[in-house]
Amino acid sequence: MITPCRSLVASLLLCTAAVFVAPPADATSTFSELWGRDGEKWTTDGPLPDFSFAGYHAGEISPPSVPQVNDVKTFGATGDGVTDDTRAIQAAIDATRAGAVYLPPGRYLISDFLHISRSGVVLRGAGPEKSVLWFPRGLDAIHPREGKASDGRRASGYSFDGAFVNIEGNYGEKTLARVTSAARRGDHELRVDNPVALSIGQTLVLTLTEDKDLSLTRYLYRDDPGDLSHAKSFGTRMILRVVAKDGDTVRFDRPLRFETRAAWSPELRAFNPSVTESGVESLGFAFPATPYGGHFKESGYNAIELRSVYHCWVRDVVVHNGDLGVNLVARACTLDGVRLTADPARGIKDGGVSDCTGHHGIQLKHSEDNLVVNFAIDAPYIHDLTVEDSSGNVFARGRGRDLTLDHHKDTPYENLFTALDCGRGTRSWLSGGGAGLGRHSAGWSVFWNLRATRELRPPAADWGPSNLVLVGLQTAKSAGVTSRAPWIEVTPPDSLQPDDLHAAQLRRRLEQPSPQPRP
């Protein structure tokens, strides 16, 4: 039997980990039946997943403040709001092997993409009110690109992705070993056909591939997927780190997010991301105050995209009048302190949203284990927060005027929304996605401590499968477990402890060895 080993990094960095300290429990505190006071009721294979690995370096350290290497004004940028500074800023980025590219206070006119494609490069301003990137034209006018909505309707090519500032790499995946035995969700071990190719401390990707019967999709929807008539060929994956080996059995640092079955061809792949430790910080992004073009008619006022990168970040950023704020197609990244704003002239009524100012606020698509924290969506989007074909992600300690928790179909599962102020609370479950792509949410999605200025009812019965978890909603009902399918604990948010589930899980993991799965 393998003896579990604990991450040395986690042990050494307890004093510097970015852990949110919750207020102490008192006589008025209420504790979940799934967690208890300090996690004593939690099990790895229970209805409450382990979200503690979300974000930059699994939350064990915070994104660093890297030394400044270059100043864009040295490369000819003016920051006067009139001169086109695109080439000067890109030249400063290209000249930086590693370190921060600094934009002093000013307004920098940008007319094309800015690319970061190297590890350790950070685009940094003096603060989002002081250093502002100004985009007088959208991407659709600069690089026209046609797109299609899921129902075949014509759409702007920038309705769903693409951005002016992008950090992009590749994952360098390569099959190393195939899984030779079935495992349960919550297990820490797998048997493989080529253990010699794996080493302790190695980071891997465990992948599953859909079969012709869509049995993987059905499993992730707990055999309650809804209409799958237009479902795409689907697979899923998760990041794991090897902590021990014994013969052909390999043990990992975290519980499995899903079962492994032979029909899904489970395999372990090498994970060699080409871009890590890069970021965007302390910058403002400003677009014209023209009225929002409407659903699928976006101008390409898209600010930031992180694509196929690992351990990267965006922090202390304001996007003003955007069509898409931040698009994340990445793994283990952190967005901290993203704020979305708009001028009154920007708002229109679209998608059932009054004063709508854009399409996607913060979108996570084909993404795993990311952390979005301390965000503020002060201008309504059709979809404020989006998860699509994504898992293991956390949205925590954020707010919105009337926040939407958009689950965009295509099997988003096991994502956490915790300690959120939903504002008016009239459209929390408003979600998109095309017909025939399944229910909005798949299984094990968790909603923990959601506040609003009105009663916040659970989503409709057809919104997701029976294994959703809802604990601590702003509601007029009395406390208590009201249902176990889905699991609903009607607990006043003000009394719920811990109020931030992610922070509590992270703190527990860093303070003690990983819990054992049930026999």
C-alpha positions as CSV (number, residue, x, y, z in Angstrom):
1,M,0.0,0.0,0.0
2,I,1.3,3.4,-0.9
3,T,2.1,5.8,2.0
4,P,0.7,9.3,1.3
5,C,3.3,12.0,1.2
6,R,2.6,15.7,1.7
7,S,3.7,18.5,-0.5
8,L,7.0,19.9,0.8
9,V,6.1,23.2,-0.9
10,A,2.9,23.5,1.0
11,S,4.6,22.7,4.3
12,L,7.3,25.3,3.8
13,L,4.9,28.0,2.6
14,L,2.2,27.9,5.2
15,C,3.3,31.3,6.5
16,T,3.0,32.9,3.1
17,A,0.0,31.2,1.6
18,A,-2.8,33.4,0.4
19,V,-5.4,32.2,2.9
20,F,-8.5,34.2,3.7
21,V,-9.0,34.3,7.5
22,A,-12.7,33.8,8.3
23,P,-14.3,35.5,11.3
24,P,-14.4,33.2,14.4
25,A,-17.5,31.1,14.9
26,D,-19.8,32.1,17.8
27,A,-23.0,30.9,19.4
28,T,-25.0,32.2,16.4
29,S,-22.9,30.4,13.8
30,T,-24.5,27.6,11.6
31,F,-22.4,24.8,10.2
32,S,-23.2,22.7,7.1
33,E,-24.0,19.0,7.4
34,L,-21.5,18.5,4.6
35,W,-18.6,20.3,6.1
36,G,-19.1,20.8,9.9
37,R,-17.1,23.3,11.9
38,D,-13.6,22.5,10.5
39,G,-14.2,20.0,7.7
40,E,-14.7,17.0,10.1
41,K,-17.8,15.9,8.2
42,W,-16.2,16.1,4.7
43,T,-15.2,13.1,2.7
44,T,-13.3,13.0,-0.6
45,D,-16.1,11.1,-2.4
46,G,-19.0,12.9,-0.9
47,P,-21.3,15.5,-2.6
48,L,-19.0,18.4,-1.7
49,P,-15.9,18.4,-4.0
50,D,-12.4,19.5,-2.9
51,F,-11.9,23.0,-4.5
52,S,-8.7,23.8,-2.5
53,F,-6.4,23.3,-5.5
54,A,-7.9,26.2,-7.5
55,G,-5.7,29.1,-8.6
56,Y,-2.1,30.0,-9.0
57,H,0.2,27.3,-7.5
58,A,-2.9,25.7,-5.9
59,G,-3.1,28.6,-3.4
60,E,0.1,27.7,-1.7
61,I,1.7,31.0,-2.7
62,S,0.5,34.3,-4.1
63,P,1.5,35.6,-7.6
64,P,4.8,37.5,-7.1
65,S,5.7,41.1,-7.7
66,V,8.3,40.6,-10.4
67,P,11.1,43.2,-10.9
68,Q,10.6,45.8,-13.5
69,V,12.8,45.2,-16.5
70,N,11.6,47.6,-19.2
71,D,9.6,50.9,-19.5
72,V,7.5,51.3,-22.6
73,K,8.5,54.9,-22.9
74,T,12.0,53.8,-23.5
75,F,10.7,52.1,-26.6
76,G,8.8,55.2,-27.9
77,A,5.4,55.0,-26.2
78,T,3.9,58.4,-25.4
79,G,0.8,57.7,-23.3
80,D,-0.8,60.9,-24.7
81,G,-4.0,59.2,-25.8
82,V,-3.5,60.3,-29.4
83,T,-0.3,58.7,-30.7
84,D,-0.6,55.0,-31.5
85,D,1.5,53.2,-28.9
86,T,0.9,49.6,-30.1
87,R,4.2,49.0,-31.7
88,A,6.2,50.5,-28.9
89,I,4.5,48.5,-26.2
90,Q,4.8,45.3,-28.2
91,A,8.5,46.0,-28.8
92,A,9.0,46.4,-25.0
93,I,7.2,43.1,-24.5
94,D,9.3,41.3,-27.1
95,A,12.5,42.7,-25.6
96,T,11.7,41.3,-22.2
97,R,13.1,37.9,-21.5
98,A,11.6,37.9,-18.0
99,G,10.3,40.6,-15.7
100,A,7.8,43.4,-15.7
101,V,7.1,45.7,-18.7
102,Y,6.1,49.0,-17.0
103,L,3.5,51.5,-18.4
104,P,3.9,54.8,-16.5
105,P,0.8,56.9,-15.9
106,G,-0.8,57.9,-19.2
107,R,-3.4,56.9,-21.8
108,Y,-2.0,54.6,-24.4
109,L,-3.8,54.3,-27.7
110,I,-3.8,50.7,-28.9
111,S,-4.9,49.7,-32.5
112,D,-4.0,46.0,-32.6
113,F,-3.2,42.9,-30.6
114,L,-0.6,42.9,-27.8
115,H,0.9,39.4,-27.4
116,I,2.7,37.8,-24.5
117,S,4.0,34.3,-25.5
118,R,6.9,33.9,-23.0
119,S,7.0,32.7,-19.4
120,G,7.8,35.3,-16.7
121,V,6.6,38.4,-18.6
122,V,4.2,40.8,-16.8
123,L,2.5,43.8,-18.3
124,R,2.2,46.3,-15.4
125,G,0.8,49.7,-15.0
126,A,0.8,52.3,-12.2
127,G,-2.8,51.4,-11.3
128,P,-6.0,51.0,-13.4
129,E,-6.9,54.7,-13.0
130,K,-3.5,56.0,-13.9
131,S,-2.2,53.7,-16.7
132,V,-5.0,53.1,-19.2
133,L,-5.0,51.3,-22.5
134,W,-7.4,53.1,-24.9
135,F,-9.0,51.1,-27.8
136,P,-10.9,53.5,-30.1
137,R,-11.8,50.7,-32.5
138,G,-12.9,47.1,-31.8
139,L,-11.3,44.0,-33.1
140,D,-14.1,43.4,-35.6
141,A,-13.1,46.6,-37.4
142,I,-9.4,45.8,-37.2
143,H,-9.4,42.1,-38.1
144,P,-12.9,41.2,-39.3
145,R,-13.8,37.6,-38.4
146,E,-17.1,35.9,-38.9
147,G,-18.5,33.5,-36.4
148,K,-21.6,31.4,-35.7
149,A,-23.7,30.9,-32.7
150,S,-24.5,27.3,-31.6
151,D,-27.8,27.4,-33.5
152,G,-26.1,28.4,-36.7
153,R,-27.0,32.1,-36.6
154,R,-24.3,34.6,-37.9
155,A,-22.4,36.2,-35.1
156,S,-19.3,38.3,-34.7
157,G,-16.2,36.3,-34.5
158,Y,-15.3,38.1,-31.3
159,S,-18.6,37.3,-29.5
160,F,-17.1,34.4,-27.7
161,D,-13.3,34.8,-27.5
162,G,-10.3,36.8,-28.7
163,A,-9.0,39.9,-26.9
164,F,-6.6,42.8,-27.5
165,V,-4.2,41.7,-24.7
166,N,-3.5,38.0,-24.8
167,I,-1.1,35.6,-23.0
168,E,-0.9,32.4,-25.0
169,G,1.0,29.2,-25.0
170,N,0.5,25.5,-25.3
171,Y,0.4,22.6,-22.9
172,G,2.9,20.2,-24.5
173,E,0.8,17.1,-23.7
174,K,2.0,13.7,-24.6
175,T,0.6,10.3,-23.6
176,L,2.8,8.6,-21.0
177,A,0.7,5.8,-19.6
178,R,-2.8,4.3,-19.8
179,V,-5.0,3.6,-16.8
180,T,-5.5,-0.1,-16.5
181,S,-8.2,-0.4,-13.8
182,A,-11.4,1.4,-12.8
183,A,-11.3,4.0,-10.1
184,R,-14.0,5.8,-8.2
185,R,-14.5,9.5,-7.9
186,G,-12.7,10.6,-4.7
187,D,-9.9,8.0,-5.0
188,H,-6.3,9.1,-4.9
189,E,-4.7,6.1,-6.8
190,L,-4.6,4.7,-10.3
191,R,-3.0,1.6,-11.8
192,V,-1.2,2.2,-15.0
193,D,0.5,0.2,-17.8
194,N,3.8,2.2,-17.8
195,P,4.7,3.4,-14.3
196,V,8.3,3.8,-15.2
197,A,7.4,6.9,-17.3
198,L,6.0,8.6,-14.2
199,S,8.0,10.2,-11.4
200,I,7.2,11.5,-7.9
201,G,6.6,15.3,-8.1
202,Q,5.6,15.2,-11.7
203,T,2.5,17.1,-12.9
204,L,0.3,15.2,-15.2
205,V,-3.1,15.5,-17.0
206,L,-5.6,12.7,-16.6
207,T,-7.8,12.6,-19.6
208,L,-11.1,10.8,-20.5
209,T,-12.5,10.5,-24.0
210,E,-16.2,10.3,-24.8
211,D,-17.6,7.1,-26.4
212,K,-20.2,6.8,-29.1
213,D,-23.0,6.5,-26.6
214,L,-22.1,9.8,-24.8
215,S,-21.8,7.8,-21.6
216,L,-19.2,10.1,-20.1
217,T,-21.4,13.2,-20.6
218,R,-24.4,11.3,-19.1
219,Y,-22.2,10.3,-16.1
220,L,-21.1,13.9,-15.5
221,Y,-24.8,14.9,-15.6
222,R,-25.6,12.0,-13.2
223,D,-27.6,10.3,-15.9
224,D,-29.9,13.3,-16.1
225,P,-28.4,15.3,-19.0
226,G,-31.5,16.7,-20.6
227,D,-31.5,17.1,-24.4
228,L,-28.2,15.9,-26.0
229,S,-29.3,16.0,-29.6
230,H,-26.6,18.4,-30.6
231,A,-24.0,17.4,-28.1
232,K,-20.4,17.7,-29.2
233,S,-17.7,15.0,-29.0
234,F,-16.7,15.5,-25.4
235,G,-13.9,14.6,-23.1
236,T,-12.7,15.8,-19.7
237,R,-9.4,16.2,-17.9
238,M,-7.8,17.2,-14.6
239,I,-4.4,18.2,-13.4
240,L,-2.7,15.8,-10.9
241,R,0.7,15.7,-9.2
242,V,2.4,12.3,-8.4
243,V,3.2,11.9,-4.7
244,A,4.0,8.2,-4.5
245,K,4.5,5.0,-6.5
246,D,4.3,1.3,-5.7
247,G,4.7,-1.1,-8.6
248,D,2.1,-0.2,-11.2
249,T,0.0,1.9,-8.7
250,V,0.4,5.7,-8.6
251,R,-0.9,8.0,-5.9
252,F,-1.8,11.7,-6.5
253,D,-2.0,14.8,-4.4
254,R,-5.8,15.3,-4.9
255,P,-8.9,13.2,-5.2
256,L,-10.2,12.2,-8.6
257,R,-12.9,14.4,-9.9
258,F,-14.6,11.5,-11.8
259,E,-14.6,7.8,-12.2
260,T,-12.3,6.1,-14.7
261,R,-13.8,3.5,-16.9
262,A,-12.2,1.5,-19.8
263,A,-14.9,2.8,-22.2
264,W,-13.5,6.3,-21.7
265,S,-9.9,5.4,-22.5
266,P,-8.3,7.1,-19.5
267,E,-4.7,8.0,-19.8
268,L,-2.0,10.1,-18.1
269,R,-0.3,12.7,-20.2
270,A,2.9,14.7,-19.7
271,F,2.1,18.4,-19.0
272,N,4.8,20.8,-20.2
273,P,3.2,24.2,-20.5
274,S,5.2,26.6,-22.6
275,V,4.0,29.8,-20.8
276,T,3.8,30.1,-17.0
277,E,4.4,32.9,-14.5
278,S,3.1,35.7,-16.8
279,G,0.5,38.2,-16.0
280,V,-1.4,41.5,-16.5
281,E,-1.7,43.9,-13.5
282,S,-2.5,47.4,-12.4
283,L,-3.9,48.5,-15.7
284,G,-7.1,50.1,-17.0
285,F,-8.8,49.1,-20.3
286,A,-11.1,51.6,-21.9
287,F,-13.4,51.3,-24.9
288,P,-15.8,53.8,-26.5
289,A,-19.1,54.6,-24.8
290,T,-21.1,53.8,-27.9
291,P,-24.2,51.6,-27.1
292,Y,-23.5,47.9,-26.8
293,G,-24.1,46.3,-30.2
294,G,-26.2,43.5,-28.8
295,H,-26.1,39.7,-28.5
296,F,-23.8,38.2,-31.2
297,K,-23.3,41.7,-32.7
298,E,-20.3,42.6,-30.6
299,S,-17.6,45.0,-31.9
300,G,-14.8,43.1,-30.4
301,Y,-14.3,45.4,-27.4
302,N,-12.5,42.4,-25.6
303,A,-9.8,43.2,-23.1
304,I,-7.8,40.2,-21.9
305,E,-7.5,36.5,-22.9
306,L,-5.3,33.8,-21.2
307,R,-5.2,30.8,-23.5
308,S,-3.4,27.4,-22.9
309,V,-1.2,28.9,-20.0
310,Y,-0.6,27.7,-16.5
311,H,0.1,29.5,-13.2
312,C,-0.5,33.0,-14.7
313,W,-2.6,35.9,-13.4
314,V,-4.6,39.0,-13.9
315,R,-4.9,41.4,-10.9
316,D,-6.0,44.9,-10.1
317,V,-7.6,45.6,-13.5
318,V,-10.5,47.7,-14.6
319,V,-12.3,47.1,-17.9
320,H,-14.6,50.0,-19.0
321,N,-17.2,49.6,-21.7
322,G,-16.1,46.1,-22.7
323,D,-17.9,43.5,-24.8
324,L,-15.9,40.8,-23.0
325,G,-13.9,41.5,-19.9
326,V,-11.6,38.5,-19.3
327,N,-11.6,35.3,-21.2
328,L,-9.9,32.4,-19.5
329,V,-9.1,29.2,-21.5
330,A,-6.4,28.1,-19.1
331,R,-5.4,26.1,-16.0
332,A,-4.5,27.0,-12.5
333,C,-4.6,30.8,-13.0
334,T,-5.8,33.5,-10.7
335,L,-7.9,36.5,-11.5
336,D,-7.8,38.9,-8.4
337,G,-9.4,42.3,-8.3
338,V,-11.0,42.5,-11.8
339,R,-13.6,45.2,-12.0
340,L,-16.0,45.8,-14.9
341,T,-17.6,49.2,-15.4
342,A,-19.4,51.1,-18.1
343,D,-20.8,54.6,-19.0
344,P,-24.6,54.9,-18.9
345,A,-24.7,55.5,-22.6
346,R,-23.3,52.0,-23.2
347,G,-26.4,50.2,-21.8
348,I,-29.2,48.7,-23.9
349,K,-31.9,46.1,-23.2
350,D,-30.9,42.7,-24.5
351,G,-31.0,39.1,-23.5
352,G,-33.5,39.9,-20.8
353,V,-31.1,42.3,-19.2
354,S,-31.8,46.0,-18.7
355,D,-28.9,48.4,-19.1
356,C,-26.9,45.5,-20.6
357,T,-23.3,46.7,-21.5
358,G,-21.6,43.6,-22.9
359,H,-21.7,39.8,-23.6
360,H,-19.4,37.9,-21.2
361,G,-18.0,39.6,-18.2
362,I,-15.6,36.9,-17.0
363,Q,-15.7,33.7,-19.0
364,L,-14.1,30.4,-18.2
365,K,-14.2,28.0,-21.1
366,H,-12.3,24.7,-21.5
367,S,-10.7,25.7,-18.2
368,E,-9.7,23.8,-15.0
369,D,-8.7,24.8,-11.5
370,N,-8.8,28.6,-11.8
371,L,-9.6,31.1,-9.0
372,V,-11.6,34.3,-9.6
373,V,-11.6,36.4,-6.5
374,N,-12.4,39.9,-5.2
375,F,-14.2,40.8,-8.5
376,A,-16.8,43.5,-9.0
377,I,-19.2,43.6,-12.0
378,D,-20.6,47.1,-11.8
379,A,-22.0,47.0,-15.3
380,P,-24.5,44.2,-16.2
381,Y,-23.4,41.8,-18.9
382,I,-25.7,39.2,-20.6
383,H,-23.5,36.7,-18.8
384,D,-21.6,38.1,-15.9
385,L,-19.7,34.9,-14.9
386,T,-19.6,32.0,-17.3
387,V,-18.4,28.4,-17.0
388,E,-18.6,26.2,-20.1
389,D,-16.9,22.8,-20.5
390,S,-14.9,23.7,-17.3
391,S,-14.4,22.1,-13.9
392,G,-12.6,22.7,-10.6
393,N,-12.9,26.5,-10.8
394,V,-13.8,28.9,-8.0
395,F,-15.5,32.3,-7.9
396,A,-15.1,33.8,-4.5
397,R,-15.7,37.0,-2.5
398,G,-17.1,39.0,-5.5
399,R,-20.1,41.1,-6.2
400,G,-22.3,42.3,-9.0
401,R,-25.3,44.7,-9.5
402,D,-27.5,41.8,-10.4
403,L,-25.1,38.9,-10.8
404,T,-25.6,36.1,-13.3
405,L,-24.0,32.7,-12.6
406,D,-24.1,31.6,-16.2
407,H,-23.7,27.8,-16.8
408,H,-23.4,27.7,-20.5
409,K,-24.1,24.0,-21.1
410,D,-21.4,21.7,-22.7
411,T,-21.0,20.0,-19.3
412,P,-19.6,22.5,-16.8
413,Y,-19.3,20.4,-13.6
414,E,-17.7,20.7,-10.2
415,N,-17.3,24.5,-10.0
416,L,-17.8,26.6,-6.8
417,F,-19.5,29.9,-6.3
418,T,-18.9,31.1,-2.7
419,A,-19.2,34.2,-0.6
420,L,-20.8,36.2,-3.4
421,D,-23.0,39.3,-3.3
422,C,-25.5,38.8,-6.1
423,G,-26.9,42.3,-5.8
424,R,-30.6,42.4,-6.7
425,G,-30.7,38.7,-7.2
426,T,-33.3,38.7,-10.0
427,R,-31.2,36.8,-12.6
428,S,-28.7,34.7,-10.7
429,W,-29.6,31.5,-12.6
430,L,-30.0,33.2,-16.1
431,S,-27.8,31.0,-18.3
432,G,-27.1,30.6,-22.0
433,G,-25.9,27.9,-24.3
434,G,-27.4,26.3,-27.5
435,A,-30.2,23.8,-27.7
436,G,-29.5,20.1,-27.5
437,L,-26.3,20.6,-25.5
438,G,-27.5,19.3,-22.2
439,R,-28.7,21.0,-19.0
440,H,-27.0,24.3,-18.1
441,S,-25.0,22.7,-15.3
442,A,-23.6,19.2,-14.9
443,G,-22.9,17.5,-11.6
444,W,-21.3,18.6,-8.3
445,S,-21.7,22.3,-8.9
446,V,-21.7,24.1,-5.5
447,F,-23.3,27.4,-4.4
448,W,-22.2,28.4,-0.9
449,N,-23.2,31.6,0.9
450,L,-24.9,33.7,-1.8
451,R,-26.3,37.0,-0.7
452,A,-28.9,39.2,-2.4
453,T,-31.2,42.1,-1.6
454,R,-34.2,39.8,-2.1
455,E,-35.0,36.1,-1.7
456,L,-32.7,34.0,-3.8
457,R,-34.5,30.9,-4.8
458,P,-32.8,27.7,-6.1
459,P,-32.6,27.2,-9.8
460,A,-35.4,25.6,-11.7
461,A,-35.5,21.8,-11.7
462,D,-34.4,21.5,-15.3
463,W,-31.4,23.7,-14.8
464,G,-29.1,20.9,-13.6
465,P,-29.0,17.4,-12.3
466,S,-29.9,16.2,-8.8
467,N,-26.4,16.4,-7.3
468,L,-26.1,20.2,-7.1
469,V,-25.2,21.5,-3.7
470,L,-26.7,24.8,-2.4
471,V,-25.8,25.9,1.1
472,G,-26.6,29.3,2.6
473,L,-28.8,31.2,0.1
474,Q,-30.4,34.6,0.9
475,T,-33.9,33.3,1.6
476,A,-36.9,34.0,3.8
477,K,-37.2,30.3,4.7
478,S,-36.1,28.8,8.0
479,A,-32.8,27.0,8.4
480,G,-32.4,23.3,7.8
481,V,-31.7,20.7,5.2
482,T,-34.7,20.8,2.9
483,S,-33.7,18.3,0.3
484,R,-30.9,15.9,-0.6
485,A,-31.6,15.8,-4.4
486,P,-30.3,18.4,-4.9
487,W,-28.7,19.0,-1.5
488,I,-30.1,22.3,-0.2
489,E,-29.4,23.7,3.2
490,V,-31.5,26.8,3.8
491,T,-29.1,28.6,6.1
492,P,-29.0,32.4,6.6
493,P,-25.8,33.6,4.9
494,D,-24.9,35.9,7.8
495,S,-24.7,32.9,10.2
496,L,-23.0,30.3,7.9
497,Q,-19.5,29.3,8.9
498,P,-17.2,29.0,7.1
499,D,-18.6,31.8,4.9
500,D,-16.0,31.1,2.1
501,L,-15.8,27.4,1.4
502,H,-12.7,27.7,-0.8
503,A,-10.7,29.5,1.9
504,A,-11.7,27.0,4.5
505,Q,-10.8,24.0,2.3
506,L,-7.4,25.6,1.4
507,R,-6.6,26.3,5.0
508,R,-7.5,22.8,6.0
509,R,-5.4,21.2,3.3
510,L,-2.3,23.3,4.2
511,E,-2.6,22.7,7.9
512,Q,-3.0,18.9,7.8
513,P,-2.4,15.9,5.6
514,S,-4.9,15.1,2.9
515,P,-8.0,13.1,4.2
516,Q,-8.3,9.5,3.2
517,P,-11.1,8.3,0.9
518,R,-13.8,6.2,2.6
519,P,-13.3,2.4,2.2
